[in-house]
């Protein structure tokens, strides 16, 4: 009697791999994930560019503001004429804004000139007049951006010249809130002066620009 034994099946099918349905579902999910990630990345890049543009624009404004506040705080040209008949000897304030400086200014449009009297320990009887002029100059060709340069002079001598702002979209404007004009003397010397300027991004990422009003307050009374 012969015993039948099962014959092993050769070439059994391997179950490893993906079916078509699984592949389609995977591709669809990957598409959704990639789309969401792309939106996040693009939003991040756009925000970064805008932030960098605003930082570039505000840098000039902050730099100019530091000089402007210090200069306005210093204004005050004093009369040095001694009158022996005066009961109380005083040195009243004279016109301290909008003066014509004795020194030579660079090419451009003078925006503001501030002045004050400076006394020297070595010669207190002959004080000097210090002027600080802010001069704006437009780049060529016409329609280009403006630069703002600060020129400090003692009498006719130029002490230093500093470019305090670059890439301005227009001519800065001077104002004296609460005063009829910016050139009064005595009690009419402006107590507060403002300088308004608009800075632009040199790379052109922010077409609107960044407008700021720099405010300074006179210390002398």
Protein Blocks (a to p, Z undefined) as FASTA:
>chain_A
ZZddddddehiacfedcdfklmmmmmmmmmmmmmmmmmmmmmmmmmmmmmmmmmmmmmmm
mmmmmmmmmmmmmgccddfbdcfkbmbacdddddfehpacfbdcdedddfbdcddddddf
klmmlccdddddddddddddehiacdddddddehjbcfbdcdfbghiabdcddddehiab
lmbghjllcfbdcdddddddfklpamnopadddddddfbZZ
